[in-house]
């Protein structure tokens, strides 16, 4: 998976970067855009992959990884934070998970 993240992930700079945040998104998804904006407004550094903009073979590998390591049902945004994850746009869960994850 790390090779695909390196290949496709776009990094968004922020001052809070103690832990790695990766979100799998759809480029046209309103909730995915809100998730990105939420992270930016709070100055978190993160990486994202717009899954609808990558080749099908690699898209399948990423989805298979998410399904086997986190949850069978994948929806967007899909945030992976260290060993934890959040599916969907849920600012309350983001606050709880990311609390203390600053610089």
Secondary structure as the mmCIF struct_conf table of DSSP 4:
data_model
#
loop_
_struct_conf.conf_type_id
_struct_conf.id
_struct_conf.beg_label_comp_id
_struct_conf.beg_label_asym_id
_struct_conf.beg_label_seq_id
_struct_conf.end_label_comp_id
_struct_conf.end_label_asym_id
_struct_conf.end_label_seq_id
HELX_RH_AL_P HELX_RH_AL_P1 UNK A 2 UNK A 8
STRN STRN1 UNK A 10 UNK A 12
BEND BEND1 UNK A 15 UNK A 15
STRN STRN2 UNK A 16 UNK A 16
BEND BEND2 UNK A 18 UNK A 19
STRN STRN3 UNK A 21 UNK A 25
TURN_TY1_P TURN_TY1_P1 UNK A 27 UNK A 28
HELX_RH_AL_P HELX_RH_AL_P2 UNK A 30 UNK A 41
TURN_TY1_P TURN_TY1_P2 UNK A 42 UNK A 43
STRN STRN4 UNK A 44 UNK A 44
STRN STRN5 UNK A 46 UNK A 50
HELX_RH_3T_P HELX_RH_3T_P1 UNK A 51 UNK A 53
BEND BEND3 UNK A 54 UNK A 54
HELX_RH_AL_P HELX_RH_AL_P3 UNK A 56 UNK A 69
TURN_TY1_P TURN_TY1_P3 UNK A 70 UNK A 70
BEND BEND4 UNK A 72 UNK A 73
BEND BEND5 UNK A 76 UNK A 77
STRN STRN6 UNK A 78 UNK A 81
TURN_TY1_P TURN_TY1_P4 UNK A 82 UNK A 83
STRN STRN7 UNK A 84 UNK A 87
BEND BEND6 UNK A 88 UNK A 88
HELX_RH_AL_P HELX_RH_AL_P4 UNK A 91 UNK A 98
TURN_TY1_P TURN_TY1_P5 UNK A 99 UNK A 100
#
